[in-house]
């Protein structure tokens, strides 16, 4: 059972999961992040410059999980986003725009870059965003499903504008990450849940506070 917390609370953080958003510019990566982290959507969203991240704290299987979601400017010409962007990531969302065929065609290249930089056990989800623009669809759902099955990816279509499947997509990937990490921890430490070391089980460096937003340069 997975629940989301609203507001601040003082429980210790059991896990911090870094998830990266990847894809061309203007496919809606920042809007997906904004909708999930703050339940906001801006029609006047500007292109992301450099790198930024936001966090959201949730409860998965009675454990407090801080999701740290990283967003970067889409690199249309496949310039590598530095390896620092991928470092420590346990999940990734490959995002395309269902109305822009080219953004979907670039997914294979983004996936190649991701697999070249990230941990081999990273959980990956393919996201077809802007499902509210169905009349302008240029990427059939079947094409994306076929690609996801071939590459062993999770797949979901979302609308950041209408909040369709956004929470579901993030919770699916975070729950799967939790399942893998907690199973690995159990195997390594036996009764891990009773271990005092749980206080600092960070998968990557944690930020301060909940629902934070940070930005920086990624050069």
Biotite code that builds the C-alpha atoms (Angstrom):
import biotite.structure as struc

atoms = struc.array([
    struc.Atom([0.000, 0.000, 0.000], chain_id="A", res_id=1, res_name="UNK", atom_name="CA", element="C"),
    struc.Atom([1.513, 3.333, -1.028], chain_id="A", res_id=2, res_name="UNK", atom_name="CA", element="C"),
    struc.Atom([0.454, 6.705, 0.325], chain_id="A", res_id=3, res_name="UNK", atom_name="CA", element="C"),
    struc.Atom([1.664, 10.252, -0.187], chain_id="A", res_id=4, res_name="UNK", atom_name="CA", element="C"),
    struc.Atom([2.235, 12.627, 2.669], chain_id="A", res_id=5, res_name="UNK", atom_name="CA", element="C"),
    struc.Atom([1.120, 16.213, 2.487], chain_id="A", res_id=6, res_name="UNK", atom_name="CA", element="C"),
    struc.Atom([3.034, 18.905, 4.343], chain_id="A", res_id=7, res_name="UNK", atom_name="CA", element="C"),
    struc.Atom([5.998, 18.614, 6.654], chain_id="A", res_id=8, res_name="UNK", atom_name="CA", element="C"),
    struc.Atom([6.448, 15.934, 9.273], chain_id="A", res_id=9, res_name="UNK", atom_name="CA", element="C"),
    struc.Atom([9.243, 14.857, 11.531], chain_id="A", res_id=10, res_name="UNK", atom_name="CA", element="C"),
    struc.Atom([9.641, 11.174, 10.733], chain_id="A", res_id=11, res_name="UNK", atom_name="CA", element="C"),
    struc.Atom([13.106, 9.972, 9.927], chain_id="A", res_id=12, res_name="UNK", atom_name="CA", element="C"),
    struc.Atom([13.852, 9.337, 6.274], chain_id="A", res_id=13, res_name="UNK", atom_name="CA", element="C"),
    struc.Atom([14.476, 5.649, 5.634], chain_id="A", res_id=14, res_name="UNK", atom_name="CA", element="C"),
    struc.Atom([15.448, 5.917, 1.972], chain_id="A", res_id=15, res_name="UNK", atom_name="CA", element="C"),
    struc.Atom([16.333, 8.626, -0.534], chain_id="A", res_id=16, res_name="UNK", atom_name="CA", element="C"),
    struc.Atom([15.767, 7.640, -4.171], chain_id="A", res_id=17, res_name="UNK", atom_name="CA", element="C"),
    struc.Atom([17.192, 9.730, -6.992], chain_id="A", res_id=18, res_name="UNK", atom_name="CA", element="C"),
    struc.Atom([15.163, 9.589, -10.202], chain_id="A", res_id=19, res_name="UNK", atom_name="CA", element="C"),
    struc.Atom([16.204, 11.416, -13.386], chain_id="A", res_id=20, res_name="UNK", atom_name="CA", element="C"),
    struc.Atom([13.950, 12.776, -16.123], chain_id="A", res_id=21, res_name="UNK", atom_name="CA", element="C"),
    struc.Atom([15.368, 12.405, -19.633], chain_id="A", res_id=22, res_name="UNK", atom_name="CA", element="C"),
    struc.Atom([14.121, 13.413, -23.073], chain_id="A", res_id=23, res_name="UNK", atom_name="CA", element="C"),
    struc.Atom([14.051, 16.180, -25.668], chain_id="A", res_id=24, res_name="UNK", atom_name="CA", element="C"),
    struc.Atom([13.194, 19.781, -24.825], chain_id="A", res_id=25, res_name="UNK", atom_name="CA", element="C"),
    struc.Atom([9.519, 20.779, -24.593], chain_id="A", res_id=26, res_name="UNK", atom_name="CA", element="C"),
    struc.Atom([8.144, 17.271, -23.994], chain_id="A", res_id=27, res_name="UNK", atom_name="CA", element="C"),
    struc.Atom([6.924, 18.286, -20.541], chain_id="A", res_id=28, res_name="UNK", atom_name="CA", element="C"),
    struc.Atom([9.596, 16.942, -18.168], chain_id="A", res_id=29, res_name="UNK", atom_name="CA", element="C"),
    struc.Atom([9.494, 20.006, -15.919], chain_id="A", res_id=30, res_name="UNK", atom_name="CA", element="C"),
    struc.Atom([5.692, 19.998, -15.911], chain_id="A", res_id=31, res_name="UNK", atom_name="CA", element="C"),
    struc.Atom([5.599, 16.343, -14.869], chain_id="A", res_id=32, res_name="UNK", atom_name="CA", element="C"),
    struc.Atom([7.986, 17.156, -12.040], chain_id="A", res_id=33, res_name="UNK", atom_name="CA", element="C"),
    struc.Atom([5.980, 20.186, -10.966], chain_id="A", res_id=34, res_name="UNK", atom_name="CA", element="C"),
    struc.Atom([2.710, 18.247, -11.050], chain_id="A", res_id=35, res_name="UNK", atom_name="CA", element="C"),
    struc.Atom([4.114, 15.403, -8.959], chain_id="A", res_id=36, res_name="UNK", atom_name="CA", element="C"),
    struc.Atom([6.117, 17.431, -6.431], chain_id="A", res_id=37, res_name="UNK", atom_name="CA", element="C"),
    struc.Atom([3.763, 20.391, -5.930], chain_id="A", res_id=38, res_name="UNK", atom_name="CA", element="C"),
    struc.Atom([0.591, 19.496, -7.864], chain_id="A", res_id=39, res_name="UNK", atom_name="CA", element="C"),
    struc.Atom([1.140, 22.563, -10.026], chain_id="A", res_id=40, res_name="UNK", atom_name="CA", element="C"),
    struc.Atom([1.069, 23.207, -13.768], chain_id="A", res_id=41, res_name="UNK", atom_name="CA", element="C"),
    struc.Atom([2.143, 26.410, -15.466], chain_id="A", res_id=42, res_name="UNK", atom_name="CA", element="C"),
    struc.Atom([1.078, 27.322, -18.994], chain_id="A", res_id=43, res_name="UNK", atom_name="CA", element="C"),
    struc.Atom([3.985, 29.782, -19.067], chain_id="A", res_id=44, res_name="UNK", atom_name="CA", element="C"),
    struc.Atom([6.694, 27.282, -18.231], chain_id="A", res_id=45, res_name="UNK", atom_name="CA", element="C"),
    struc.Atom([10.120, 28.275, -19.522], chain_id="A", res_id=46, res_name="UNK", atom_name="CA", element="C"),
    struc.Atom([12.796, 25.933, -20.809], chain_id="A", res_id=47, res_name="UNK", atom_name="CA", element="C"),
    struc.Atom([14.938, 24.423, -18.087], chain_id="A", res_id=48, res_name="UNK", atom_name="CA", element="C"),
    struc.Atom([18.439, 25.858, -17.932], chain_id="A", res_id=49, res_name="UNK", atom_name="CA", element="C"),
    struc.Atom([21.041, 23.557, -16.454], chain_id="A", res_id=50, res_name="UNK", atom_name="CA", element="C"),
    struc.Atom([19.772, 21.112, -13.841], chain_id="A", res_id=51, res_name="UNK", atom_name="CA", element="C"),
    struc.Atom([17.246, 21.357, -11.044], chain_id="A", res_id=52, res_name="UNK", atom_name="CA", element="C"),
    struc.Atom([15.586, 18.935, -8.689], chain_id="A", res_id=53, res_name="UNK", atom_name="CA", element="C"),
    struc.Atom([12.649, 18.779, -6.338], chain_id="A", res_id=54, res_name="UNK", atom_name="CA", element="C"),
    struc.Atom([11.800, 16.355, -3.603], chain_id="A", res_id=55, res_name="UNK", atom_name="CA", element="C"),
    struc.Atom([8.665, 14.739, -2.303], chain_id="A", res_id=56, res_name="UNK", atom_name="CA", element="C"),
    struc.Atom([8.389, 12.558, 0.778], chain_id="A", res_id=57, res_name="UNK", atom_name="CA", element="C"),
    struc.Atom([6.080, 9.546, 0.684], chain_id="A", res_id=58, res_name="UNK", atom_name="CA", element="C"),
    struc.Atom([5.261, 6.386, 2.535], chain_id="A", res_id=59, res_name="UNK", atom_name="CA", element="C"),
    struc.Atom([5.903, 3.025, 0.869], chain_id="A", res_id=60, res_name="UNK", atom_name="CA", element="C"),
    struc.Atom([5.317, -0.166, 2.829], chain_id="A", res_id=61, res_name="UNK", atom_name="CA", element="C"),
    struc.Atom([5.462, 1.801, 6.108], chain_id="A", res_id=62, res_name="UNK", atom_name="CA", element="C"),
    struc.Atom([8.866, 3.223, 5.218], chain_id="A", res_id=63, res_name="UNK", atom_name="CA", element="C"),
    struc.Atom([9.450, 6.933, 4.717], chain_id="A", res_id=64, res_name="UNK", atom_name="CA", element="C"),
    struc.Atom([10.923, 7.535, 1.274], chain_id="A", res_id=65, res_name="UNK", atom_name="CA", element="C"),
    struc.Atom([12.195, 10.835, -0.051], chain_id="A", res_id=66, res_name="UNK", atom_name="CA", element="C"),
    struc.Atom([12.016, 10.954, -3.832], chain_id="A", res_id=67, res_name="UNK", atom_name="CA", element="C"),
    struc.Atom([14.543, 13.346, -5.327], chain_id="A", res_id=68, res_name="UNK", atom_name="CA", element="C"),
    struc.Atom([13.541, 13.983, -8.931], chain_id="A", res_id=69, res_name="UNK", atom_name="CA", element="C"),
    struc.Atom([16.117, 15.580, -11.232], chain_id="A", res_id=70, res_name="UNK", atom_name="CA", element="C"),
    struc.Atom([15.241, 17.512, -14.355], chain_id="A", res_id=71, res_name="UNK", atom_name="CA", element="C"),
    struc.Atom([17.572, 18.819, -17.032], chain_id="A", res_id=72, res_name="UNK", atom_name="CA", element="C"),
    struc.Atom([17.399, 20.753, -20.255], chain_id="A", res_id=73, res_name="UNK", atom_name="CA", element="C"),
    struc.Atom([16.721, 18.390, -23.163], chain_id="A", res_id=74, res_name="UNK", atom_name="CA", element="C"),
    struc.Atom([19.864, 17.939, -25.203], chain_id="A", res_id=75, res_name="UNK", atom_name="CA", element="C"),
    struc.Atom([18.443, 17.673, -28.709], chain_id="A", res_id=76, res_name="UNK", atom_name="CA", element="C"),
    struc.Atom([21.767, 16.956, -30.342], chain_id="A", res_id=77, res_name="UNK", atom_name="CA", element="C"),
    struc.Atom([22.528, 14.187, -27.864], chain_id="A", res_id=78, res_name="UNK", atom_name="CA", element="C"),
    struc.Atom([25.294, 16.047, -26.116], chain_id="A", res_id=79, res_name="UNK", atom_name="CA", element="C"),
    struc.Atom([25.999, 13.987, -23.026], chain_id="A", res_id=80, res_name="UNK", atom_name="CA", element="C"),
    struc.Atom([24.523, 15.515, -19.872], chain_id="A", res_id=81, res_name="UNK", atom_name="CA", element="C"),
    struc.Atom([27.509, 14.964, -17.558], chain_id="A", res_id=82, res_name="UNK", atom_name="CA", element="C"),
    struc.Atom([27.788, 11.690, -15.755], chain_id="A", res_id=83, res_name="UNK", atom_name="CA", element="C"),
    struc.Atom([27.131, 13.601, -12.512], chain_id="A", res_id=84, res_name="UNK", atom_name="CA", element="C"),
    struc.Atom([23.481, 13.901, -13.565], chain_id="A", res_id=85, res_name="UNK", atom_name="CA", element="C"),
    struc.Atom([23.125, 10.118, -13.683], chain_id="A", res_id=86, res_name="UNK", atom_name="CA", element="C"),
    struc.Atom([25.351, 9.340, -10.709], chain_id="A", res_id=87, res_name="UNK", atom_name="CA", element="C"),
    struc.Atom([23.430, 7.685, -7.904], chain_id="A", res_id=88, res_name="UNK", atom_name="CA", element="C"),
    struc.Atom([20.195, 7.481, -9.879], chain_id="A", res_id=89, res_name="UNK", atom_name="CA", element="C"),
    struc.Atom([18.112, 4.412, -9.072], chain_id="A", res_id=90, res_name="UNK", atom_name="CA", element="C"),
    struc.Atom([15.277, 5.324, -11.449], chain_id="A", res_id=91, res_name="UNK", atom_name="CA", element="C"),
    struc.Atom([14.818, 7.106, -14.772], chain_id="A", res_id=92, res_name="UNK", atom_name="CA", element="C"),
    struc.Atom([11.880, 8.367, -16.785], chain_id="A", res_id=93, res_name="UNK", atom_name="CA", element="C"),
    struc.Atom([12.328, 8.604, -20.547], chain_id="A", res_id=94, res_name="UNK", atom_name="CA", element="C"),
    struc.Atom([9.803, 11.236, -21.613], chain_id="A", res_id=95, res_name="UNK", atom_name="CA", element="C"),
    struc.Atom([8.475, 11.935, -25.112], chain_id="A", res_id=96, res_name="UNK", atom_name="CA", element="C"),
    struc.Atom([5.581, 14.013, -26.445], chain_id="A", res_id=97, res_name="UNK", atom_name="CA", element="C"),
    struc.Atom([2.847, 11.882, -28.051], chain_id="A", res_id=98, res_name="UNK", atom_name="CA", element="C"),
    struc.Atom([2.266, 14.691, -30.595], chain_id="A", res_id=99, res_name="UNK", atom_name="CA", element="C"),
    struc.Atom([5.931, 14.835, -31.695], chain_id="A", res_id=100, res_name="UNK", atom_name="CA", element="C"),
    struc.Atom([7.122, 11.717, -33.459], chain_id="A", res_id=101, res_name="UNK", atom_name="CA", element="C"),
    struc.Atom([10.728, 12.881, -33.419], chain_id="A", res_id=102, res_name="UNK", atom_name="CA", element="C"),
    struc.Atom([10.751, 13.037, -29.613], chain_id="A", res_id=103, res_name="UNK", atom_name="CA", element="C"),
    struc.Atom([9.734, 9.365, -29.549], chain_id="A", res_id=104, res_name="UNK", atom_name="CA", element="C"),
    struc.Atom([12.225, 8.382, -32.247], chain_id="A", res_id=105, res_name="UNK", atom_name="CA", element="C"),
    struc.Atom([14.980, 9.863, -30.069], chain_id="A", res_id=106, res_name="UNK", atom_name="CA", element="C"),
    struc.Atom([14.109, 7.550, -27.162], chain_id="A", res_id=107, res_name="UNK", atom_name="CA", element="C"),
    struc.Atom([16.461, 4.793, -28.340], chain_id="A", res_id=108, res_name="UNK", atom_name="CA", element="C"),
    struc.Atom([19.338, 7.247, -28.286], chain_id="A", res_id=109, res_name="UNK", atom_name="CA", element="C"),
    struc.Atom([18.431, 8.600, -24.852], chain_id="A", res_id=110, res_name="UNK", atom_name="CA", element="C"),
    struc.Atom([18.171, 5.049, -23.563], chain_id="A", res_id=111, res_name="UNK", atom_name="CA", element="C"),
    struc.Atom([21.600, 4.228, -24.939], chain_id="A", res_id=112, res_name="UNK", atom_name="CA", element="C"),
    struc.Atom([23.090, 7.265, -23.199], chain_id="A", res_id=113, res_name="UNK", atom_name="CA", element="C"),
    struc.Atom([21.314, 6.394, -19.955], chain_id="A", res_id=114, res_name="UNK", atom_name="CA", element="C"),
    struc.Atom([22.543, 2.819, -19.963], chain_id="A", res_id=115, res_name="UNK", atom_name="CA", element="C"),
    struc.Atom([26.048, 4.034, -20.715], chain_id="A", res_id=116, res_name="UNK", atom_name="CA", element="C"),
    struc.Atom([26.129, 6.242, -17.619], chain_id="A", res_id=117, res_name="UNK", atom_name="CA", element="C"),
    struc.Atom([23.726, 4.789, -15.074], chain_id="A", res_id=118, res_name="UNK", atom_name="CA", element="C"),
    struc.Atom([23.774, 1.753, -12.808], chain_id="A", res_id=119, res_name="UNK", atom_name="CA", element="C"),
    struc.Atom([22.796, -1.390, -14.681], chain_id="A", res_id=120, res_name="UNK", atom_name="CA", element="C"),
    struc.Atom([20.015, -2.113, -12.175], chain_id="A", res_id=121, res_name="UNK", atom_name="CA", element="C"),
    struc.Atom([18.295, 1.252, -12.667], chain_id="A", res_id=122, res_name="UNK", atom_name="CA", element="C"),
    struc.Atom([14.491, 1.084, -12.997], chain_id="A", res_id=123, res_name="UNK", atom_name="CA", element="C"),
    struc.Atom([13.377, 2.749, -16.245], chain_id="A", res_id=124, res_name="UNK", atom_name="CA", element="C"),
    struc.Atom([9.922, 3.918, -17.311], chain_id="A", res_id=125, res_name="UNK", atom_name="CA", element="C"),
    struc.Atom([8.929, 5.185, -20.758], chain_id="A", res_id=126, res_name="UNK", atom_name="CA", element="C"),
    struc.Atom([6.491, 8.112, -20.494], chain_id="A", res_id=127, res_name="UNK", atom_name="CA", element="C"),
    struc.Atom([4.303, 9.340, -23.346], chain_id="A", res_id=128, res_name="UNK", atom_name="CA", element="C"),
    struc.Atom([3.305, 12.805, -22.117], chain_id="A", res_id=129, res_name="UNK", atom_name="CA", element="C"),
    struc.Atom([0.540, 15.187, -23.290], chain_id="A", res_id=130, res_name="UNK", atom_name="CA", element="C"),
    struc.Atom([-2.109, 12.469, -23.575], chain_id="A", res_id=131, res_name="UNK", atom_name="CA", element="C"),
    struc.Atom([-4.699, 15.258, -23.347], chain_id="A", res_id=132, res_name="UNK", atom_name="CA", element="C"),
    struc.Atom([-3.768, 16.184, -26.944], chain_id="A", res_id=133, res_name="UNK", atom_name="CA", element="C"),
    struc.Atom([-5.102, 12.918, -28.345], chain_id="A", res_id=134, res_name="UNK", atom_name="CA", element="C"),
    struc.Atom([-6.421, 14.502, -31.546], chain_id="A", res_id=135, res_name="UNK", atom_name="CA", element="C"),
    struc.Atom([-2.852, 15.562, -32.411], chain_id="A", res_id=136, res_name="UNK", atom_name="CA", element="C"),
    struc.Atom([-1.327, 12.165, -31.606], chain_id="A", res_id=137, res_name="UNK", atom_name="CA", element="C"),
    struc.Atom([1.679, 11.276, -33.755], chain_id="A", res_id=138, res_name="UNK", atom_name="CA", element="C"),
    struc.Atom([2.893, 8.273, -31.736], chain_id="A", res_id=139, res_name="UNK", atom_name="CA", element="C"),
    struc.Atom([0.475, 5.318, -31.536], chain_id="A", res_id=140, res_name="UNK", atom_name="CA", element="C"),
    struc.Atom([0.324, 3.773, -28.076], chain_id="A", res_id=141, res_name="UNK", atom_name="CA", element="C"),
    struc.Atom([1.147, 0.415, -29.660], chain_id="A", res_id=142, res_name="UNK", atom_name="CA", element="C"),
    struc.Atom([4.477, 1.719, -30.991], chain_id="A", res_id=143, res_name="UNK", atom_name="CA", element="C"),
    struc.Atom([5.514, 2.831, -27.521], chain_id="A", res_id=144, res_name="UNK", atom_name="CA", element="C"),
    struc.Atom([4.320, -0.400, -25.906], chain_id="A", res_id=145, res_name="UNK", atom_name="CA", element="C"),
    struc.Atom([6.324, -2.420, -28.413], chain_id="A", res_id=146, res_name="UNK", atom_name="CA", element="C"),
    struc.Atom([9.464, -0.353, -27.746], chain_id="A", res_id=147, res_name="UNK", atom_name="CA", element="C"),
    struc.Atom([8.990, -0.641, -23.968], chain_id="A", res_id=148, res_name="UNK", atom_name="CA", element="C"),
    struc.Atom([8.523, -4.414, -24.135], chain_id="A", res_id=149, res_name="UNK", atom_name="CA", element="C"),
    struc.Atom([11.548, -4.843, -26.376], chain_id="A", res_id=150, res_name="UNK", atom_name="CA", element="C"),
    struc.Atom([13.752, -2.791, -24.028], chain_id="A", res_id=151, res_name="UNK", atom_name="CA", element="C"),
    struc.Atom([12.202, -4.150, -20.818], chain_id="A", res_id=152, res_name="UNK", atom_name="CA", element="C"),
    struc.Atom([10.861, -0.773, -19.671], chain_id="A", res_id=153, res_name="UNK", atom_name="CA", element="C"),
    struc.Atom([7.758, 0.184, -17.746], chain_id="A", res_id=154, res_name="UNK", atom_name="CA", element="C"),
    struc.Atom([5.389, 2.293, -19.858], chain_id="A", res_id=155, res_name="UNK", atom_name="CA", element="C"),
    struc.Atom([2.629, 4.799, -19.175], chain_id="A", res_id=156, res_name="UNK", atom_name="CA", element="C"),
    struc.Atom([0.967, 7.709, -20.965], chain_id="A", res_id=157, res_name="UNK", atom_name="CA", element="C"),
    struc.Atom([0.469, 10.830, -18.884], chain_id="A", res_id=158, res_name="UNK", atom_name="CA", element="C"),
    struc.Atom([-0.942, 14.336, -18.983], chain_id="A", res_id=159, res_name="UNK", atom_name="CA", element="C"),
    struc.Atom([0.795, 16.829, -16.723], chain_id="A", res_id=160, res_name="UNK", atom_name="CA", element="C"),
    struc.Atom([-1.891, 19.351, -17.700], chain_id="A", res_id=161, res_name="UNK", atom_name="CA", element="C"),
    struc.Atom([-4.793, 17.169, -16.552], chain_id="A", res_id=162, res_name="UNK", atom_name="CA", element="C"),
    struc.Atom([-2.764, 15.282, -13.898], chain_id="A", res_id=163, res_name="UNK", atom_name="CA", element="C"),
    struc.Atom([-3.570, 11.991, -15.635], chain_id="A", res_id=164, res_name="UNK", atom_name="CA", element="C"),
    struc.Atom([-1.365, 9.072, -14.497], chain_id="A", res_id=165, res_name="UNK", atom_name="CA", element="C"),
    struc.Atom([1.359, 11.419, -13.196], chain_id="A", res_id=166, res_name="UNK", atom_name="CA", element="C"),
    struc.Atom([1.197, 10.255, -9.603], chain_id="A", res_id=167, res_name="UNK", atom_name="CA", element="C"),
    struc.Atom([0.659, 6.688, -10.785], chain_id="A", res_id=168, res_name="UNK", atom_name="CA", element="C"),
    struc.Atom([3.769, 6.786, -12.962], chain_id="A", res_id=169, res_name="UNK", atom_name="CA", element="C"),
    struc.Atom([6.017, 8.119, -10.212], chain_id="A", res_id=170, res_name="UNK", atom_name="CA", element="C"),
    struc.Atom([4.582, 5.757, -7.611], chain_id="A", res_id=171, res_name="UNK", atom_name="CA", element="C"),
    struc.Atom([5.041, 2.773, -9.927], chain_id="A", res_id=172, res_name="UNK", atom_name="CA", element="C"),
    struc.Atom([8.725, 3.503, -10.446], chain_id="A", res_id=173, res_name="UNK", atom_name="CA", element="C"),
    struc.Atom([9.377, 4.419, -6.795], chain_id="A", res_id=174, res_name="UNK", atom_name="CA", element="C"),
    struc.Atom([7.598, 1.333, -5.493], chain_id="A", res_id=175, res_name="UNK", atom_name="CA", element="C"),
    struc.Atom([9.627, -0.897, -7.824], chain_id="A", res_id=176, res_name="UNK", atom_name="CA", element="C"),
    struc.Atom([12.850, 0.818, -6.705], chain_id="A", res_id=177, res_name="UNK", atom_name="CA", element="C"),
    struc.Atom([11.839, 0.262, -3.092], chain_id="A", res_id=178, res_name="UNK", atom_name="CA", element="C"),
    struc.Atom([11.118, -3.406, -3.782], chain_id="A", res_id=179, res_name="UNK", atom_name="CA", element="C"),
    struc.Atom([14.553, -3.940, -5.328], chain_id="A", res_id=180, res_name="UNK", atom_name="CA", element="C"),
    struc.Atom([16.513, -1.914, -2.765], chain_id="A", res_id=181, res_name="UNK", atom_name="CA", element="C"),
    struc.Atom([14.751, -3.358, 0.291], chain_id="A", res_id=182, res_name="UNK", atom_name="CA", element="C"),
    struc.Atom([15.214, -6.897, -1.022], chain_id="A", res_id=183, res_name="UNK", atom_name="CA", element="C"),
    struc.Atom([18.911, -6.201, -1.574], chain_id="A", res_id=184, res_name="UNK", atom_name="CA", element="C"),
    struc.Atom([19.192, -4.715, 1.918], chain_id="A", res_id=185, res_name="UNK", atom_name="CA", element="C"),
    struc.Atom([17.489, -7.724, 3.490], chain_id="A", res_id=186, res_name="UNK", atom_name="CA", element="C"),
    struc.Atom([19.844, -10.075, 1.704], chain_id="A", res_id=187, res_name="UNK", atom_name="CA", element="C"),
    struc.Atom([22.870, -8.095, 2.873], chain_id="A", res_id=188, res_name="UNK", atom_name="CA", element="C"),
    struc.Atom([21.877, -7.447, 6.466], chain_id="A", res_id=189, res_name="UNK", atom_name="CA", element="C"),
    struc.Atom([19.366, -10.060, 7.525], chain_id="A", res_id=190, res_name="UNK", atom_name="CA", element="C"),
    struc.Atom([16.799, -8.369, 9.762], chain_id="A", res_id=191, res_name="UNK", atom_name="CA", element="C"),
    struc.Atom([17.566, -5.038, 8.139], chain_id="A", res_id=192, res_name="UNK", atom_name="CA", element="C"),
    struc.Atom([14.370, -3.332, 9.226], chain_id="A", res_id=193, res_name="UNK", atom_name="CA", element="C"),
    struc.Atom([15.462, -3.675, 12.876], chain_id="A", res_id=194, res_name="UNK", atom_name="CA", element="C"),
    struc.Atom([18.953, -2.401, 12.258], chain_id="A", res_id=195, res_name="UNK", atom_name="CA", element="C"),
    struc.Atom([19.966, 0.954, 13.715], chain_id="A", res_id=196, res_name="UNK", atom_name="CA", element="C"),
    struc.Atom([21.794, 1.656, 10.471], chain_id="A", res_id=197, res_name="UNK", atom_name="CA", element="C"),
    struc.Atom([18.415, 2.321, 8.858], chain_id="A", res_id=198, res_name="UNK", atom_name="CA", element="C"),
    struc.Atom([18.598, 5.891, 10.119], chain_id="A", res_id=199, res_name="UNK", atom_name="CA", element="C"),
    struc.Atom([20.881, 6.895, 7.311], chain_id="A", res_id=200, res_name="UNK", atom_name="CA", element="C"),
    struc.Atom([20.064, 4.586, 4.457], chain_id="A", res_id=201, res_name="UNK", atom_name="CA", element="C"),
    struc.Atom([20.553, 7.103, 1.681], chain_id="A", res_id=202, res_name="UNK", atom_name="CA", element="C"),
    struc.Atom([20.776, 5.981, -1.910], chain_id="A", res_id=203, res_name="UNK", atom_name="CA", element="C"),
    struc.Atom([22.168, 9.401, -2.780], chain_id="A", res_id=204, res_name="UNK", atom_name="CA", element="C"),
    struc.Atom([22.945, 12.608, -0.928], chain_id="A", res_id=205, res_name="UNK", atom_name="CA", element="C"),
    struc.Atom([19.786, 14.046, 0.615], chain_id="A", res_id=206, res_name="UNK", atom_name="CA", element="C"),
    struc.Atom([18.770, 17.684, 0.403], chain_id="A", res_id=207, res_name="UNK", atom_name="CA", element="C"),
    struc.Atom([17.312, 19.680, 3.275], chain_id="A", res_id=208, res_name="UNK", atom_name="CA", element="C"),
    struc.Atom([13.593, 19.806, 3.904], chain_id="A", res_id=209, res_name="UNK", atom_name="CA", element="C"),
    struc.Atom([10.596, 18.562, 1.971], chain_id="A", res_id=210, res_name="UNK", atom_name="CA", element="C"),
    struc.Atom([9.365, 19.722, -1.425], chain_id="A", res_id=211, res_name="UNK", atom_name="CA", element="C"),
    struc.Atom([12.569, 21.642, -1.973], chain_id="A", res_id=212, res_name="UNK", atom_name="CA", element="C"),
    struc.Atom([13.705, 23.000, -5.298], chain_id="A", res_id=213, res_name="UNK", atom_name="CA", element="C"),
    struc.Atom([17.316, 23.429, -6.248], chain_id="A", res_id=214, res_name="UNK", atom_name="CA", element="C"),
    struc.Atom([19.086, 24.402, -9.391], chain_id="A", res_id=215, res_name="UNK", atom_name="CA", element="C"),
    struc.Atom([22.594, 24.355, -10.650], chain_id="A", res_id=216, res_name="UNK", atom_name="CA", element="C"),
    struc.Atom([24.726, 24.250, -13.713], chain_id="A", res_id=217, res_name="UNK", atom_name="CA", element="C"),
    struc.Atom([25.536, 21.015, -15.459], chain_id="A", res_id=218, res_name="UNK", atom_name="CA", element="C"),
    struc.Atom([28.537, 21.622, -17.654], chain_id="A", res_id=219, res_name="UNK", atom_name="CA", element="C"),
])
